[in-house]
Amino acid sequence: MTDVEIVSIERLLRLYLALPHTPSRASRYDRRLALDLRERRISWEVVETALLLAMARRCLRDPSLAPLPPIRSLHYFLPVIEEVLSTEMAPEYVRYLKRKLSPYLTPDILSE
């Protein structure tokens, strides 16, 4: 991986904590998982896409369904990270997700 930006622990935790339905601060388990993702050399693009995809699935679901419980851990996103790793996602798709989620995200998150 030469031109691929490996996930930054602080950047990942900042994005995670800025998402709706997530805790106000990261736990030691969240920090450990962020470090594990970095050690696995997971790219920022994969992690960002996975977090946005999971949020889109939560925020844009049918409002008549029962509300989902809050997200308590970064581990919630692991299956989606694995999904994104096994699927080719176009960069335009991340831009699309950011547009769809703009009412739920802060502008600084959308610009990172």
Chimera marker file (.cmm) of the C-alpha trace (Angstrom):
<marker_set name="trace">
<marker id="1" x="0.000" y="0.000" z="0.000" r="1" g="1" b="0" radius="0.5"/>
<marker id="2" x="1.921" y="3.001" z="-1.195" r="1" g="1" b="0" radius="0.5"/>
<marker id="3" x="-0.529" y="5.718" z="-2.225" r="1" g="1" b="0" radius="0.5"/>
<marker id="4" x="-3.292" y="4.634" z="0.143" r="1" g="1" b="0" radius="0.5"/>
<marker id="5" x="-3.760" y="6.620" z="3.328" r="1" g="1" b="0" radius="0.5"/>
<marker id="6" x="-3.785" y="4.260" z="6.295" r="1" g="1" b="0" radius="0.5"/>
<marker id="7" x="-6.418" y="5.077" z="8.894" r="1" g="1" b="0" radius="0.5"/>
<marker id="8" x="-5.408" y="7.614" z="11.519" r="1" g="1" b="0" radius="0.5"/>
<marker id="9" x="-6.586" y="6.635" z="14.992" r="1" g="1" b="0" radius="0.5"/>
<marker id="10" x="-7.599" y="10.151" z="16.026" r="1" g="1" b="0" radius="0.5"/>
<marker id="11" x="-9.291" y="10.905" z="12.708" r="1" g="1" b="0" radius="0.5"/>
<marker id="12" x="-11.268" y="7.663" z="12.908" r="1" g="1" b="0" radius="0.5"/>
<marker id="13" x="-12.373" y="8.329" z="16.487" r="1" g="1" b="0" radius="0.5"/>
<marker id="14" x="-13.338" y="11.904" z="15.574" r="1" g="1" b="0" radius="0.5"/>
<marker id="15" x="-15.566" y="10.649" z="12.760" r="1" g="1" b="0" radius="0.5"/>
<marker id="16" x="-17.046" y="7.882" z="14.914" r="1" g="1" b="0" radius="0.5"/>
<marker id="17" x="-17.916" y="10.241" z="17.772" r="1" g="1" b="0" radius="0.5"/>
<marker id="18" x="-19.411" y="12.830" z="15.399" r="1" g="1" b="0" radius="0.5"/>
<marker id="19" x="-21.908" y="10.354" z="13.976" r="1" g="1" b="0" radius="0.5"/>
<marker id="20" x="-25.481" y="10.277" z="15.246" r="1" g="1" b="0" radius="0.5"/>
<marker id="21" x="-26.366" y="7.666" z="17.857" r="1" g="1" b="0" radius="0.5"/>
<marker id="22" x="-22.743" y="7.201" z="18.994" r="1" g="1" b="0" radius="0.5"/>
<marker id="23" x="-21.232" y="7.873" z="22.434" r="1" g="1" b="0" radius="0.5"/>
<marker id="24" x="-19.848" y="11.249" z="23.423" r="1" g="1" b="0" radius="0.5"/>
<marker id="25" x="-16.383" y="9.806" z="24.035" r="1" g="1" b="0" radius="0.5"/>
<marker id="26" x="-14.373" y="6.808" z="22.894" r="1" g="1" b="0" radius="0.5"/>
<marker id="27" x="-13.790" y="3.898" z="25.223" r="1" g="1" b="0" radius="0.5"/>
<marker id="28" x="-10.476" y="2.098" z="25.603" r="1" g="1" b="0" radius="0.5"/>
<marker id="29" x="-12.002" y="-0.702" z="23.480" r="1" g="1" b="0" radius="0.5"/>
<marker id="30" x="-12.792" y="1.805" z="20.717" r="1" g="1" b="0" radius="0.5"/>
<marker id="31" x="-9.198" y="3.069" z="20.843" r="1" g="1" b="0" radius="0.5"/>
<marker id="32" x="-7.879" y="-0.496" z="20.745" r="1" g="1" b="0" radius="0.5"/>
<marker id="33" x="-10.012" y="-1.321" z="17.716" r="1" g="1" b="0" radius="0.5"/>
<marker id="34" x="-8.853" y="1.858" z="15.959" r="1" g="1" b="0" radius="0.5"/>
<marker id="35" x="-5.262" y="0.794" z="16.616" r="1" g="1" b="0" radius="0.5"/>
<marker id="36" x="-6.020" y="-2.713" z="15.331" r="1" g="1" b="0" radius="0.5"/>
<marker id="37" x="-7.468" y="-1.264" z="12.113" r="1" g="1" b="0" radius="0.5"/>
<marker id="38" x="-4.335" y="0.828" z="11.693" r="1" g="1" b="0" radius="0.5"/>
<marker id="39" x="-2.111" y="-2.208" z="12.329" r="1" g="1" b="0" radius="0.5"/>
<marker id="40" x="-4.122" y="-4.131" z="9.724" r="1" g="1" b="0" radius="0.5"/>
<marker id="41" x="-3.340" y="-1.233" z="7.343" r="1" g="1" b="0" radius="0.5"/>
<marker id="42" x="-7.001" y="-0.619" z="6.576" r="1" g="1" b="0" radius="0.5"/>
<marker id="43" x="-7.292" y="2.468" z="4.395" r="1" g="1" b="0" radius="0.5"/>
<marker id="44" x="-9.105" y="5.619" z="5.441" r="1" g="1" b="0" radius="0.5"/>
<marker id="45" x="-11.373" y="5.245" z="2.405" r="1" g="1" b="0" radius="0.5"/>
<marker id="46" x="-12.547" y="1.822" z="3.548" r="1" g="1" b="0" radius="0.5"/>
<marker id="47" x="-13.216" y="2.944" z="7.118" r="1" g="1" b="0" radius="0.5"/>
<marker id="48" x="-14.959" y="6.172" z="6.091" r="1" g="1" b="0" radius="0.5"/>
<marker id="49" x="-17.118" y="4.348" z="3.555" r="1" g="1" b="0" radius="0.5"/>
<marker id="50" x="-18.092" y="1.707" z="6.119" r="1" g="1" b="0" radius="0.5"/>
<marker id="51" x="-19.046" y="4.226" z="8.798" r="1" g="1" b="0" radius="0.5"/>
<marker id="52" x="-21.069" y="6.302" z="6.339" r="1" g="1" b="0" radius="0.5"/>
<marker id="53" x="-22.754" y="3.214" z="4.881" r="1" g="1" b="0" radius="0.5"/>
<marker id="54" x="-23.767" y="1.980" z="8.332" r="1" g="1" b="0" radius="0.5"/>
<marker id="55" x="-25.102" y="5.435" z="9.218" r="1" g="1" b="0" radius="0.5"/>
<marker id="56" x="-27.078" y="5.614" z="5.981" r="1" g="1" b="0" radius="0.5"/>
<marker id="57" x="-28.662" y="2.266" z="6.789" r="1" g="1" b="0" radius="0.5"/>
<marker id="58" x="-29.624" y="3.514" z="10.257" r="1" g="1" b="0" radius="0.5"/>
<marker id="59" x="-30.660" y="7.098" z="9.497" r="1" g="1" b="0" radius="0.5"/>
<marker id="60" x="-32.450" y="6.530" z="6.200" r="1" g="1" b="0" radius="0.5"/>
<marker id="61" x="-34.483" y="3.472" z="7.190" r="1" g="1" b="0" radius="0.5"/>
<marker id="62" x="-38.257" y="3.407" z="7.218" r="1" g="1" b="0" radius="0.5"/>
<marker id="63" x="-39.385" y="5.811" z="9.979" r="1" g="1" b="0" radius="0.5"/>
<marker id="64" x="-42.360" y="3.604" z="10.798" r="1" g="1" b="0" radius="0.5"/>
<marker id="65" x="-39.996" y="0.928" z="12.133" r="1" g="1" b="0" radius="0.5"/>
<marker id="66" x="-39.083" y="0.852" z="15.815" r="1" g="1" b="0" radius="0.5"/>
<marker id="67" x="-36.073" y="3.038" z="16.628" r="1" g="1" b="0" radius="0.5"/>
<marker id="68" x="-32.722" y="1.310" z="16.891" r="1" g="1" b="0" radius="0.5"/>
<marker id="69" x="-30.757" y="1.432" z="20.139" r="1" g="1" b="0" radius="0.5"/>
<marker id="70" x="-27.757" y="3.768" z="20.323" r="1" g="1" b="0" radius="0.5"/>
<marker id="71" x="-24.388" y="2.573" z="19.073" r="1" g="1" b="0" radius="0.5"/>
<marker id="72" x="-22.220" y="1.800" z="22.088" r="1" g="1" b="0" radius="0.5"/>
<marker id="73" x="-18.966" y="0.762" z="20.443" r="1" g="1" b="0" radius="0.5"/>
<marker id="74" x="-16.863" y="1.189" z="17.343" r="1" g="1" b="0" radius="0.5"/>
<marker id="75" x="-17.118" y="-2.598" z="17.067" r="1" g="1" b="0" radius="0.5"/>
<marker id="76" x="-20.650" y="-2.064" z="15.714" r="1" g="1" b="0" radius="0.5"/>
<marker id="77" x="-19.016" y="-1.068" z="12.422" r="1" g="1" b="0" radius="0.5"/>
<marker id="78" x="-16.700" y="-4.086" z="12.032" r="1" g="1" b="0" radius="0.5"/>
<marker id="79" x="-19.077" y="-6.166" z="9.865" r="1" g="1" b="0" radius="0.5"/>
<marker id="80" x="-19.581" y="-3.195" z="7.545" r="1" g="1" b="0" radius="0.5"/>
<marker id="81" x="-15.807" y="-2.605" z="7.352" r="1" g="1" b="0" radius="0.5"/>
<marker id="82" x="-15.416" y="-6.256" z="6.322" r="1" g="1" b="0" radius="0.5"/>
<marker id="83" x="-18.235" y="-5.825" z="3.800" r="1" g="1" b="0" radius="0.5"/>
<marker id="84" x="-16.548" y="-2.784" z="2.251" r="1" g="1" b="0" radius="0.5"/>
<marker id="85" x="-13.210" y="-4.617" z="2.140" r="1" g="1" b="0" radius="0.5"/>
<marker id="86" x="-14.814" y="-7.393" z="0.107" r="1" g="1" b="0" radius="0.5"/>
<marker id="87" x="-16.729" y="-5.076" z="-2.231" r="1" g="1" b="0" radius="0.5"/>
<marker id="88" x="-15.461" y="-2.587" z="-4.783" r="1" g="1" b="0" radius="0.5"/>
<marker id="89" x="-17.015" y="0.801" z="-3.953" r="1" g="1" b="0" radius="0.5"/>
<marker id="90" x="-16.698" y="3.763" z="-6.283" r="1" g="1" b="0" radius="0.5"/>
<marker id="91" x="-15.451" y="7.078" z="-4.817" r="1" g="1" b="0" radius="0.5"/>
<marker id="92" x="-18.638" y="8.683" z="-6.153" r="1" g="1" b="0" radius="0.5"/>
<marker id="93" x="-20.578" y="6.467" z="-3.769" r="1" g="1" b="0" radius="0.5"/>
<marker id="94" x="-18.899" y="8.044" z="-0.730" r="1" g="1" b="0" radius="0.5"/>
<marker id="95" x="-19.813" y="11.493" z="-2.066" r="1" g="1" b="0" radius="0.5"/>
<marker id="96" x="-23.387" y="10.266" z="-2.537" r="1" g="1" b="0" radius="0.5"/>
<marker id="97" x="-23.508" y="8.945" z="1.035" r="1" g="1" b="0" radius="0.5"/>
<marker id="98" x="-22.196" y="12.265" z="2.373" r="1" g="1" b="0" radius="0.5"/>
<marker id="99" x="-24.903" y="14.144" z="0.453" r="1" g="1" b="0" radius="0.5"/>
<marker id="100" x="-27.652" y="11.838" z="1.698" r="1" g="1" b="0" radius="0.5"/>
<marker id="101" x="-26.387" y="12.055" z="5.276" r="1" g="1" b="0" radius="0.5"/>
<marker id="102" x="-25.709" y="15.802" z="5.276" r="1" g="1" b="0" radius="0.5"/>
<marker id="103" x="-28.741" y="16.542" z="7.520" r="1" g="1" b="0" radius="0.5"/>
<marker id="104" x="-27.294" y="14.143" z="10.121" r="1" g="1" b="0" radius="0.5"/>
<marker id="105" x="-23.601" y="15.099" z="9.962" r="1" g="1" b="0" radius="0.5"/>
<marker id="106" x="-21.680" y="18.206" z="10.945" r="1" g="1" b="0" radius="0.5"/>
<marker id="107" x="-20.082" y="20.182" z="8.096" r="1" g="1" b="0" radius="0.5"/>
<marker id="108" x="-16.540" y="19.519" z="9.358" r="1" g="1" b="0" radius="0.5"/>
<marker id="109" x="-17.114" y="15.766" z="9.046" r="1" g="1" b="0" radius="0.5"/>
<marker id="110" x="-18.401" y="16.171" z="5.514" r="1" g="1" b="0" radius="0.5"/>
<marker id="111" x="-15.284" y="18.055" z="4.430" r="1" g="1" b="0" radius="0.5"/>
<marker id="112" x="-12.689" y="15.598" z="5.805" r="1" g="1" b="0" radius="0.5"/>
<link id1="1" id2="2" r="1" g="1" b="0" radius="0.2"/>
<link id1="2" id2="3" r="1" g="1" b="0" radius="0.2"/>
<link id1="3" id2="4" r="1" g="1" b="0" radius="0.2"/>
<link id1="4" id2="5" r="1" g="1" b="0" radius="0.2"/>
<link id1="5" id2="6" r="1" g="1" b="0" radius="0.2"/>
<link id1="6" id2="7" r="1" g="1" b="0" radius="0.2"/>
<link id1="7" id2="8" r="1" g="1" b="0" radius="0.2"/>
<link id1="8" id2="9" r="1" g="1" b="0" radius="0.2"/>
<link id1="9" id2="10" r="1" g="1" b="0" radius="0.2"/>
<link id1="10" id2="11" r="1" g="1" b="0" radius="0.2"/>
<link id1="11" id2="12" r="1" g="1" b="0" radius="0.2"/>
<link id1="12" id2="13" r="1" g="1" b="0" radius="0.2"/>
<link id1="13" id2="14" r="1" g="1" b="0" radius="0.2"/>
<link id1="14" id2="15" r="1" g="1" b="0" radius="0.2"/>
<link id1="15" id2="16" r="1" g="1" b="0" radius="0.2"/>
<link id1="16" id2="17" r="1" g="1" b="0" radius="0.2"/>
<link id1="17" id2="18" r="1" g="1" b="0" radius="0.2"/>
<link id1="18" id2="19" r="1" g="1" b="0" radius="0.2"/>
<link id1="19" id2="20" r="1" g="1" b="0" radius="0.2"/>
<link id1="20" id2="21" r="1" g="1" b="0" radius="0.2"/>
<link id1="21" id2="22" r="1" g="1" b="0" radius="0.2"/>
<link id1="22" id2="23" r="1" g="1" b="0" radius="0.2"/>
<link id1="23" id2="24" r="1" g="1" b="0" radius="0.2"/>
<link id1="24" id2="25" r="1" g="1" b="0" radius="0.2"/>
<link id1="25" id2="26" r="1" g="1" b="0" radius="0.2"/>
<link id1="26" id2="27" r="1" g="1" b="0" radius="0.2"/>
<link id1="27" id2="28" r="1" g="1" b="0" radius="0.2"/>
<link id1="28" id2="29" r="1" g="1" b="0" radius="0.2"/>
<link id1="29" id2="30" r="1" g="1" b="0" radius="0.2"/>
<link id1="30" id2="31" r="1" g="1" b="0" radius="0.2"/>
<link id1="31" id2="32" r="1" g="1" b="0" radius="0.2"/>
<link id1="32" id2="33" r="1" g="1" b="0" radius="0.2"/>
<link id1="33" id2="34" r="1" g="1" b="0" radius="0.2"/>
<link id1="34" id2="35" r="1" g="1" b="0" radius="0.2"/>
<link id1="35" id2="36" r="1" g="1" b="0" radius="0.2"/>
<link id1="36" id2="37" r="1" g="1" b="0" radius="0.2"/>
<link id1="37" id2="38" r="1" g="1" b="0" radius="0.2"/>
<link id1="38" id2="39" r="1" g="1" b="0" radius="0.2"/>
<link id1="39" id2="40" r="1" g="1" b="0" radius="0.2"/>
<link id1="40" id2="41" r="1" g="1" b="0" radius="0.2"/>
<link id1="41" id2="42" r="1" g="1" b="0" radius="0.2"/>
<link id1="42" id2="43" r="1" g="1" b="0" radius="0.2"/>
<link id1="43" id2="44" r="1" g="1" b="0" radius="0.2"/>
<link id1="44" id2="45" r="1" g="1" b="0" radius="0.2"/>
<link id1="45" id2="46" r="1" g="1" b="0" radius="0.2"/>
<link id1="46" id2="47" r="1" g="1" b="0" radius="0.2"/>
<link id1="47" id2="48" r="1" g="1" b="0" radius="0.2"/>
<link id1="48" id2="49" r="1" g="1" b="0" radius="0.2"/>
<link id1="49" id2="50" r="1" g="1" b="0" radius="0.2"/>
<link id1="50" id2="51" r="1" g="1" b="0" radius="0.2"/>
<link id1="51" id2="52" r="1" g="1" b="0" radius="0.2"/>
<link id1="52" id2="53" r="1" g="1" b="0" radius="0.2"/>
<link id1="53" id2="54" r="1" g="1" b="0" radius="0.2"/>
<link id1="54" id2="55" r="1" g="1" b="0" radius="0.2"/>
<link id1="55" id2="56" r="1" g="1" b="0" radius="0.2"/>
<link id1="56" id2="57" r="1" g="1" b="0" radius="0.2"/>
<link id1="57" id2="58" r="1" g="1" b="0" radius="0.2"/>
<link id1="58" id2="59" r="1" g="1" b="0" radius="0.2"/>
<link id1="59" id2="60" r="1" g="1" b="0" radius="0.2"/>
<link id1="60" id2="61" r="1" g="1" b="0" radius="0.2"/>
<link id1="61" id2="62" r="1" g="1" b="0" radius="0.2"/>
<link id1="62" id2="63" r="1" g="1" b="0" radius="0.2"/>
<link id1="63" id2="64" r="1" g="1" b="0" radius="0.2"/>
<link id1="64" id2="65" r="1" g="1" b="0" radius="0.2"/>
<link id1="65" id2="66" r="1" g="1" b="0" radius="0.2"/>
<link id1="66" id2="67" r="1" g="1" b="0" radius="0.2"/>
<link id1="67" id2="68" r="1" g="1" b="0" radius="0.2"/>
<link id1="68" id2="69" r="1" g="1" b="0" radius="0.2"/>
<link id1="69" id2="70" r="1" g="1" b="0" radius="0.2"/>
<link id1="70" id2="71" r="1" g="1" b="0" radius="0.2"/>
<link id1="71" id2="72" r="1" g="1" b="0" radius="0.2"/>
<link id1="72" id2="73" r="1" g="1" b="0" radius="0.2"/>
<link id1="73" id2="74" r="1" g="1" b="0" radius="0.2"/>
<link id1="74" id2="75" r="1" g="1" b="0" radius="0.2"/>
<link id1="75" id2="76" r="1" g="1" b="0" radius="0.2"/>
<link id1="76" id2="77" r="1" g="1" b="0" radius="0.2"/>
<link id1="77" id2="78" r="1" g="1" b="0" radius="0.2"/>
<link id1="78" id2="79" r="1" g="1" b="0" radius="0.2"/>
<link id1="79" id2="80" r="1" g="1" b="0" radius="0.2"/>
<link id1="80" id2="81" r="1" g="1" b="0" radius="0.2"/>
<link id1="81" id2="82" r="1" g="1" b="0" radius="0.2"/>
<link id1="82" id2="83" r="1" g="1" b="0" radius="0.2"/>
<link id1="83" id2="84" r="1" g="1" b="0" radius="0.2"/>
<link id1="84" id2="85" r="1" g="1" b="0" radius="0.2"/>
<link id1="85" id2="86" r="1" g="1" b="0" radius="0.2"/>
<link id1="86" id2="87" r="1" g="1" b="0" radius="0.2"/>
<link id1="87" id2="88" r="1" g="1" b="0" radius="0.2"/>
<link id1="88" id2="89" r="1" g="1" b="0" radius="0.2"/>
<link id1="89" id2="90" r="1" g="1" b="0" radius="0.2"/>
<link id1="90" id2="91" r="1" g="1" b="0" radius="0.2"/>
<link id1="91" id2="92" r="1" g="1" b="0" radius="0.2"/>
<link id1="92" id2="93" r="1" g="1" b="0" radius="0.2"/>
<link id1="93" id2="94" r="1" g="1" b="0" radius="0.2"/>
<link id1="94" id2="95" r="1" g="1" b="0" radius="0.2"/>
<link id1="95" id2="96" r="1" g="1" b="0" radius="0.2"/>
<link id1="96" id2="97" r="1" g="1" b="0" radius="0.2"/>
<link id1="97" id2="98" r="1" g="1" b="0" radius="0.2"/>
<link id1="98" id2="99" r="1" g="1" b="0" radius="0.2"/>
<link id1="99" id2="100" r="1" g="1" b="0" radius="0.2"/>
<link id1="100" id2="101" r="1" g="1" b="0" radius="0.2"/>
<link id1="101" id2="102" r="1" g="1" b="0" radius="0.2"/>
<link id1="102" id2="103" r="1" g="1" b="0" radius="0.2"/>
<link id1="103" id2="104" r="1" g="1" b="0" radius="0.2"/>
<link id1="104" id2="105" r="1" g="1" b="0" radius="0.2"/>
<link id1="105" id2="106" r="1" g="1" b="0" radius="0.2"/>
<link id1="106" id2="107" r="1" g="1" b="0" radius="0.2"/>
<link id1="107" id2="108" r="1" g="1" b="0" radius="0.2"/>
<link id1="108" id2="109" r="1" g="1" b="0" radius="0.2"/>
<link id1="109" id2="110" r="1" g="1" b="0" radius="0.2"/>
<link id1="110" id2="111" r="1" g="1" b="0" radius="0.2"/>
<link id1="111" id2="112" r="1" g="1" b="0" radius="0.2"/>
</marker_set>
